[in-house]
């Protein structure tokens, strides 16, 4: 059923951060990540009956993804992300008039984006701030109304309407009523550009008891889905993909994969040369047949100026980093792209909007050409991974890239009481192994029925007292 969306006043916004250190270096695109901060937002809202509640959210502050300018250091990227968070906080606190959860997003979206662009920030970067605040507002709204995230969205508790033109004519309330979450989802394992495929590739081992090579990952977790990073160097990619295929092809049962270009190709012709080389390599025949889509191969500067309809890459191509403005997917569709990624760092309302578009476009064409993928930004155990899992699960996506559990040692850096709280609240999602609470993946699947709890997918709170206040952004 659909309910009248409550109008909420935002009374306080607190921003925190804590460091995250990776157990293995993660190479994607132009960066090798070894450590970075995780941001947290706490928002207190007051409902129309006078009651108040806190909501929270979390997201890694990944460098060289939102802005890949090589003239900027990782620290510069962190300052950018802090700045857009503080800018969003100031915007959301600047208007004391109550609004629906979606109304707060719609009220500030364009002005916040414009303010960030005036600072030299691109829209993808700008939307990181509202993405965290909107999740925290929705979490608080769910708690005020004693509802789970799933029930709240199905009833349109956020009040999603056409106050932003991009949401018009999609029948969002009917779409939300039709969504049905599952009790589990398949984990798509990321193979980064530095990841060892077999033990022979390792100069030295961590020997921390967790899987390190692709061989070990498959043996430990039983994945059927994989995300394979490619570098833009065709011969190197062919050799590395052949090495990967030699491991995956041992599986008697089917496996599936996506190729992630991370903007490493300047033109559609370079993409075509890669796919033609893959198809011309006999040892990659099974891997090629297992690939379901190619993610953002062309740099964002050119991706939406490139018409893919004039080439035949052989697989559907989606955008990720090009998904900067609300109507980017509309532009991408006109260029021949078939899909777009869902990432909570880009905003929950964007994911819902693009899901509505896929459904409407497919219905109009009586086809299933357009689709959403579920991608990771090294989401960490706790609020971040839970809120992302709940979103993509509600959208009906059956597999999701998960990499945070592999590159980071679970909740090992968190206080023991925080680890215990999350394990107790979500015993299907987590397990205690090798000295820490961590994401549980068995037979390639993540069980997530416990996410249907009151609030936005979390029955536990992080220990905010163990964090430091978010530093000032300092980017002018």
C-alpha positions as CSV (number, residue, x, y, z in Angstrom):
1,X,0.0,0.0,0.0
2,X,1.0,3.6,-0.5
3,X,0.9,5.9,2.6
4,X,1.0,9.7,3.0
5,X,4.7,10.5,3.2
6,X,5.4,12.3,6.5
7,X,7.0,15.8,6.4
8,X,10.2,15.9,8.4
9,X,12.2,18.7,9.9
10,X,16.0,18.2,9.8
11,X,17.3,19.4,13.2
12,X,20.9,18.2,13.3
13,X,23.6,16.7,11.0
14,X,26.8,15.2,12.4
15,X,29.6,14.1,10.2
16,X,32.4,11.6,11.2
17,X,35.2,9.6,9.7
18,X,37.5,6.8,10.5
19,X,40.5,5.3,8.7
20,X,40.3,2.1,6.7
21,X,43.4,0.1,5.9
22,X,43.4,-2.6,3.2
23,X,44.9,-6.0,3.8
24,X,45.6,-6.3,0.0
25,X,46.3,-3.4,-2.4
26,X,43.4,-2.8,-4.8
27,X,44.3,-1.6,-8.2
28,X,41.4,-0.1,-10.3
29,X,41.8,2.4,-13.1
30,X,44.5,4.9,-12.3
31,X,44.8,4.2,-8.6
32,X,46.2,1.6,-6.2
33,X,44.3,1.9,-3.0
34,X,45.9,0.8,0.3
35,X,44.1,3.1,2.8
36,X,41.4,5.8,2.9
37,X,38.8,7.2,5.2
38,X,35.2,6.1,5.6
39,X,32.7,8.9,6.1
40,X,29.6,8.6,8.4
41,X,26.6,10.8,8.6
42,X,24.1,11.1,11.5
43,X,20.9,13.1,10.9
44,X,18.2,13.9,13.5
45,X,14.7,14.5,12.1
46,X,11.5,15.4,13.8
47,X,8.1,14.1,12.5
48,X,4.8,15.9,12.3
49,X,3.7,14.4,15.7
50,X,6.7,15.9,17.5
51,X,8.8,12.8,17.9
52,X,12.4,12.8,16.8
53,X,14.8,10.1,15.6
54,X,18.4,9.7,14.5
55,X,19.4,8.0,11.2
56,X,22.8,7.2,9.9
57,X,24.8,6.2,6.8
58,X,28.4,5.4,5.8
59,X,30.5,5.4,2.6
60,X,34.1,5.0,1.8
61,X,35.9,8.1,0.5
62,X,37.5,6.4,-2.5
63,X,40.1,8.5,-4.3
64,X,40.5,8.6,-8.1
65,X,37.0,7.5,-8.9
66,X,34.8,10.6,-8.4
67,X,37.6,12.8,-9.9
68,X,40.4,11.1,-11.8
69,X,42.5,14.2,-12.4
70,X,46.0,12.9,-12.0
71,X,47.2,16.3,-10.9
72,X,45.3,15.7,-7.6
73,X,46.7,13.5,-4.8
74,X,44.7,11.1,-2.9
75,X,44.6,13.6,-0.1
76,X,43.2,16.2,-2.5
77,X,40.4,13.7,-3.4
78,X,39.6,13.2,0.3
79,X,39.4,16.9,0.8
80,X,37.0,17.2,-2.1
81,X,34.7,14.5,-0.7
82,X,34.8,16.2,2.7
83,X,34.0,19.5,1.1
84,X,30.9,18.2,-0.7
85,X,29.7,16.6,2.5
86,X,30.0,19.8,4.5
87,X,28.4,21.7,1.6
88,X,25.4,19.3,1.6
89,X,25.1,19.5,5.3
90,X,25.0,23.3,5.2
91,X,22.3,23.1,2.4
92,X,20.1,20.6,4.2
93,X,20.3,22.7,7.5
94,X,19.7,26.0,5.7
95,X,15.9,25.4,5.3
96,X,14.0,24.6,8.4
97,X,10.7,24.0,6.6
98,X,9.6,20.3,6.9
99,X,9.6,18.2,3.8
100,X,9.3,14.6,2.9
101,X,12.5,12.5,2.8
102,X,12.5,12.8,-1.0
103,X,11.5,16.5,-0.7
104,X,14.7,17.4,1.1
105,X,16.6,15.7,-1.8
106,X,14.6,17.5,-4.5
107,X,14.7,20.8,-2.7
108,X,18.5,21.0,-2.7
109,X,19.6,18.8,-5.6
110,X,20.2,21.4,-8.3
111,X,21.4,24.2,-6.1
112,X,23.9,21.9,-4.3
113,X,25.1,20.5,-7.7
114,X,25.6,24.1,-9.0
115,X,27.4,25.2,-5.9
116,X,29.8,22.3,-6.2
117,X,30.3,22.8,-9.9
118,X,31.2,26.5,-9.1
119,X,34.0,25.1,-6.9
120,X,35.3,23.0,-9.9
121,X,33.7,19.7,-8.8
122,X,32.0,17.4,-11.3
123,X,28.4,16.3,-10.6
124,X,29.4,12.7,-9.7
125,X,31.6,14.1,-7.0
126,X,29.0,16.6,-5.9
127,X,26.3,14.0,-5.4
128,X,28.4,12.1,-2.8
129,X,27.3,14.5,-0.1
130,X,23.5,14.3,-0.6
131,X,23.8,10.5,-1.2
132,X,24.9,10.0,2.4
133,X,22.5,12.5,3.9
134,X,19.5,11.1,2.0
135,X,20.2,7.6,3.3
136,X,20.5,8.9,6.9
137,X,17.2,10.9,6.6
138,X,15.4,7.8,5.2
139,X,16.9,5.7,8.0
140,X,15.5,8.1,10.6
141,X,12.1,8.3,8.8
142,X,11.9,4.5,8.9
143,X,12.6,4.4,12.6
144,X,10.0,7.1,13.3
145,X,7.4,5.0,11.5
146,X,8.6,1.6,12.9
147,X,9.1,0.4,9.3
148,X,11.9,-1.5,7.5
149,X,13.6,0.0,4.5
150,X,11.7,-2.6,2.3
151,X,8.3,-1.8,3.7
152,X,9.0,2.0,3.6
153,X,10.0,2.0,-0.1
154,X,7.1,-0.2,-1.1
155,X,4.7,2.2,0.6
156,X,6.6,5.2,-0.8
157,X,7.4,6.6,2.7
158,X,10.0,8.9,1.2
159,X,7.3,10.6,-0.9
160,X,9.0,10.2,-4.3
161,X,7.0,12.3,-6.8
162,X,7.6,14.4,-9.9
163,X,8.8,17.5,-8.1
164,X,12.0,16.9,-10.1
165,X,11.1,16.6,-13.8
166,X,13.4,13.5,-14.3
167,X,11.0,11.5,-12.1
168,X,7.8,12.4,-14.1
169,X,5.8,9.9,-16.1
170,X,7.5,6.8,-14.6
171,X,4.7,5.8,-12.2
172,X,7.1,5.6,-9.3
173,X,4.5,4.7,-6.6
174,X,3.3,1.8,-8.7
175,X,6.9,0.7,-9.3
176,X,7.7,0.8,-5.6
177,X,4.7,-1.3,-4.8
178,X,5.9,-3.9,-7.2
179,X,9.3,-4.4,-5.7
180,X,10.0,-7.6,-3.9
181,X,13.3,-8.3,-2.0
182,X,14.9,-11.7,-1.9
183,X,16.4,-13.5,1.1
184,X,19.8,-13.8,-0.6
185,X,21.9,-12.4,-3.4
186,X,24.9,-13.6,-5.4
187,X,28.2,-11.9,-4.7
188,X,30.2,-11.0,-7.8
189,X,33.9,-11.2,-6.9
190,X,36.2,-8.4,-8.2
191,X,39.5,-9.4,-9.7
192,X,41.6,-6.2,-9.4
193,X,44.5,-5.3,-11.7
194,X,47.1,-6.3,-9.1
195,X,45.3,-9.4,-7.7
196,X,47.2,-12.7,-7.8
197,X,45.4,-15.3,-9.9
198,X,47.4,-18.3,-8.6
199,X,50.0,-18.8,-5.9
200,X,52.7,-18.6,-8.6
201,X,51.9,-14.9,-9.1
202,X,52.8,-14.0,-5.5
203,X,56.2,-12.6,-4.5
204,X,55.1,-12.9,-0.9
205,X,52.0,-13.9,1.1
206,X,50.1,-12.3,3.9
207,X,49.2,-15.7,5.3
208,X,46.4,-14.2,7.5
209,X,44.1,-17.1,7.0
210,X,42.0,-15.4,4.4
211,X,42.0,-16.1,0.6
212,X,44.6,-14.1,-1.4
213,X,44.6,-15.5,-4.9
214,X,41.6,-15.9,-7.3
215,X,42.1,-19.7,-6.9
216,X,41.7,-19.4,-3.2
217,X,38.8,-17.0,-3.4
218,X,36.8,-19.5,-5.5
219,X,37.7,-22.4,-3.2
220,X,36.7,-20.4,-0.1
221,X,33.6,-18.6,-1.2
222,X,32.3,-20.6,-4.1
223,X,31.6,-17.6,-6.3
224,X,29.8,-18.1,-9.7
225,X,30.0,-14.4,-10.6
226,X,33.1,-12.3,-11.2
227,X,34.1,-8.8,-12.2
228,X,37.3,-8.6,-14.2
229,X,39.2,-5.3,-14.4
230,X,40.9,-4.5,-17.7
231,X,43.7,-2.0,-18.1
232,X,43.4,-0.5,-21.6
233,X,46.6,-2.3,-22.7
234,X,45.2,-4.8,-25.1
235,X,48.0,-7.4,-25.2
236,X,48.4,-7.3,-21.4
237,X,44.7,-7.7,-20.9
238,X,44.5,-10.7,-23.2
239,X,47.3,-12.4,-21.4
240,X,45.8,-11.6,-18.0
241,X,42.3,-12.7,-19.0
242,X,43.8,-15.9,-20.3
243,X,45.4,-16.5,-17.0
244,X,42.0,-15.8,-15.2
245,X,40.2,-18.1,-17.7
246,X,42.5,-20.9,-16.9
247,X,41.3,-20.8,-13.3
248,X,37.6,-20.2,-14.0
249,X,37.3,-22.7,-16.8
250,X,38.1,-25.5,-14.3
251,X,34.6,-25.1,-12.9
252,X,32.3,-27.8,-14.4
253,X,29.2,-25.5,-13.7
254,X,28.6,-22.3,-15.5
255,X,30.1,-19.0,-14.4
256,X,29.4,-15.4,-15.3
257,X,31.5,-12.3,-15.5
258,X,31.5,-8.6,-16.3
259,X,34.4,-6.6,-17.7
260,X,35.2,-3.3,-16.1
261,X,37.1,-0.8,-18.2
262,X,37.2,1.9,-15.5
263,X,37.5,4.5,-18.3
264,X,40.7,3.1,-19.7
265,X,39.7,3.5,-23.4
266,X,39.7,6.7,-25.3
267,X,37.5,5.6,-28.1
268,X,34.9,3.0,-29.1
269,X,37.4,1.7,-31.7
270,X,39.8,0.8,-28.9
271,X,37.0,-1.1,-27.1
272,X,36.1,-2.9,-30.3
273,X,39.8,-3.9,-30.7
274,X,39.8,-5.4,-27.2
275,X,36.6,-7.5,-27.8
276,X,37.8,-8.6,-31.2
277,X,41.1,-9.8,-29.7
278,X,39.2,-11.7,-27.0
279,X,37.0,-13.4,-29.5
280,X,40.1,-14.3,-31.6
281,X,41.8,-16.0,-28.7
282,X,40.8,-19.7,-28.4
283,X,41.5,-20.0,-24.7
284,X,39.1,-17.2,-24.0
285,X,36.1,-18.8,-25.8
286,X,34.4,-19.9,-22.6
287,X,35.2,-16.7,-20.7
288,X,33.8,-14.6,-23.6
289,X,30.6,-16.6,-23.6
290,X,30.3,-16.0,-19.9
291,X,30.6,-12.2,-20.0
292,X,27.2,-10.5,-19.5
293,X,28.2,-6.9,-19.9
294,X,31.0,-4.4,-20.2
295,X,31.2,-1.5,-17.7
296,X,32.3,2.1,-18.5
297,X,35.2,1.3,-20.9
298,X,35.4,4.8,-22.4
299,X,36.6,7.8,-20.4
300,X,33.8,10.0,-19.0
301,X,35.0,13.0,-21.1
302,X,34.0,11.1,-24.3
303,X,31.6,8.3,-23.3
304,X,28.4,10.3,-23.8
305,X,29.8,11.7,-27.1
306,X,30.5,8.3,-28.4
307,X,27.8,6.5,-30.4
308,X,28.1,2.8,-29.7
309,X,25.4,1.9,-32.2
310,X,28.0,2.1,-35.0
311,X,30.2,-0.6,-33.5
312,X,29.5,-4.2,-32.4
313,X,31.4,-4.9,-29.2
314,X,29.4,-8.1,-28.9
315,X,28.2,-7.5,-25.3
316,X,25.9,-4.8,-23.7
317,X,27.8,-1.8,-22.5
318,X,26.8,0.2,-19.4
319,X,27.9,3.5,-17.8
320,X,29.2,4.0,-14.3
321,X,31.5,7.0,-13.9
322,X,29.5,8.9,-16.6
323,X,26.4,8.7,-14.4
324,X,27.0,12.2,-13.1
325,X,23.7,14.1,-13.6
326,X,20.2,12.7,-13.1
327,X,19.6,12.4,-16.8
328,X,22.9,10.8,-17.8
329,X,21.3,7.4,-18.4
330,X,18.9,9.1,-20.9
331,X,21.9,10.5,-22.7
332,X,23.7,7.2,-22.6
333,X,20.7,5.3,-24.0
334,X,20.7,7.7,-27.0
335,X,24.3,6.6,-27.6
336,X,23.6,2.9,-27.6
337,X,24.4,2.1,-23.9
338,X,22.1,-0.6,-22.4
339,X,22.5,-0.1,-18.7
340,X,23.8,1.9,-15.7
341,X,25.2,1.0,-12.4
342,X,23.5,1.3,-9.0
343,X,25.8,2.5,-6.2
344,X,24.7,4.1,-3.0
345,X,27.5,6.6,-3.3
346,X,25.5,8.1,-6.2
347,X,22.3,8.2,-4.3
348,X,19.3,5.9,-3.6
349,X,16.9,8.1,-5.6
350,X,19.1,7.9,-8.7
351,X,19.0,4.1,-8.5
352,X,15.2,4.1,-8.1
353,X,14.9,6.6,-11.0
354,X,17.0,4.5,-13.3
355,X,15.2,1.3,-12.4
356,X,11.9,3.1,-13.3
357,X,13.4,4.0,-16.7
358,X,14.6,0.5,-17.4
359,X,11.1,-0.8,-16.7
360,X,9.4,1.9,-18.8
361,X,11.7,1.6,-21.7
362,X,11.6,-2.2,-21.8
363,X,7.8,-2.2,-21.6
364,X,7.6,0.3,-24.5
365,X,9.8,-1.9,-26.6
366,X,8.5,-5.2,-25.3
367,X,12.1,-6.2,-24.7
368,X,14.6,-6.6,-21.8
369,X,17.4,-4.6,-23.3
370,X,17.8,-2.0,-20.6
371,X,19.0,-3.1,-17.1
372,X,20.6,-2.0,-13.9
373,X,23.9,-3.5,-12.6
374,X,25.0,-3.4,-8.9
375,X,28.5,-2.3,-8.4
376,X,30.7,-1.7,-5.3
377,X,32.9,1.1,-4.1
378,X,34.7,-1.0,-1.5
379,X,31.7,-0.8,0.8
380,X,32.7,-1.8,4.3
381,X,31.0,-4.2,6.7
382,X,28.4,-2.4,8.8
383,X,26.1,0.4,7.6
384,X,27.7,0.8,4.2
385,X,27.5,-2.7,2.9
386,X,24.1,-3.3,4.5
387,X,22.4,-0.2,3.0
388,X,23.8,-1.0,-0.5
389,X,22.8,-4.7,-0.3
390,X,19.2,-3.7,0.8
391,X,18.9,-1.2,-2.1
392,X,20.1,-3.5,-4.9
393,X,18.1,-6.4,-3.4
394,X,14.9,-4.4,-3.4
395,X,15.6,-3.4,-7.0
396,X,15.5,-7.1,-8.0
397,X,19.1,-7.3,-9.1
398,X,20.2,-10.9,-8.5
399,X,24.0,-10.4,-8.2
400,X,26.1,-7.6,-6.8
401,X,29.8,-6.8,-7.0
402,X,31.3,-7.2,-3.5
403,X,35.0,-6.4,-2.9
404,X,35.2,-4.6,0.5
405,X,35.3,-8.0,2.4
406,X,38.2,-9.2,0.3
407,X,40.5,-6.1,0.4
408,X,39.7,-5.2,4.0
409,X,40.0,-7.5,7.0
410,X,36.3,-7.3,7.9
411,X,35.5,-5.4,11.1
412,X,38.9,-6.2,12.6
413,X,39.6,-2.4,13.1
414,X,36.3,-1.7,14.9
415,X,35.7,-1.9,18.7
416,X,34.7,-5.5,19.8
417,X,31.4,-4.2,21.1
418,X,30.5,-2.8,17.7
419,X,31.5,-6.1,16.0
420,X,29.3,-8.0,18.5
421,X,26.3,-5.8,18.0
422,X,26.3,-6.2,14.2
423,X,26.9,-9.9,14.4
424,X,24.0,-10.3,16.9
425,X,21.7,-8.1,14.8
426,X,22.6,-9.8,11.5
427,X,23.7,-13.4,12.1
428,X,22.8,-14.4,8.5
429,X,24.9,-11.6,7.0
430,X,28.1,-11.9,9.2
431,X,30.2,-14.5,10.8
432,X,33.1,-14.4,13.2
433,X,36.2,-15.9,11.5
434,X,40.0,-15.4,11.7
435,X,39.6,-13.1,14.7
436,X,37.0,-10.6,13.4
437,X,33.4,-10.3,12.4
438,X,33.1,-10.3,8.6
439,X,30.7,-10.7,5.7
440,X,29.6,-14.3,5.3
441,X,29.7,-15.7,1.7
442,X,28.9,-19.4,1.1
443,X,28.3,-21.0,-2.2
444,X,28.8,-17.6,-3.7
445,X,25.7,-16.2,-2.0
446,X,25.1,-13.6,0.7
447,X,22.1,-14.2,3.0
448,X,20.4,-10.9,3.8
449,X,16.9,-11.6,5.3
450,X,17.9,-9.8,8.5
451,X,18.1,-6.5,6.6
452,X,14.3,-6.4,6.8
453,X,14.6,-4.8,10.2
454,X,13.2,-1.4,11.5
455,X,15.3,1.3,9.9
456,X,17.4,1.4,6.8
457,X,18.8,-2.2,6.9
458,X,20.6,-2.0,10.2
459,X,19.7,-3.4,13.6
460,X,22.9,-2.1,15.1
461,X,24.7,1.3,15.3
462,X,28.4,2.0,14.7
463,X,30.4,3.3,17.6
464,X,30.4,7.0,16.8
465,X,32.4,7.7,20.0
466,X,35.3,5.7,18.5
467,X,35.4,8.0,15.4
468,X,36.7,11.5,14.8
469,X,34.7,14.4,13.5
470,X,34.9,14.8,9.7
471,X,37.7,17.2,8.9
472,X,36.9,20.4,7.2
473,X,37.0,20.1,3.4
474,X,39.3,23.0,2.7
475,X,38.8,23.0,-1.1
476,X,38.0,26.4,-2.6
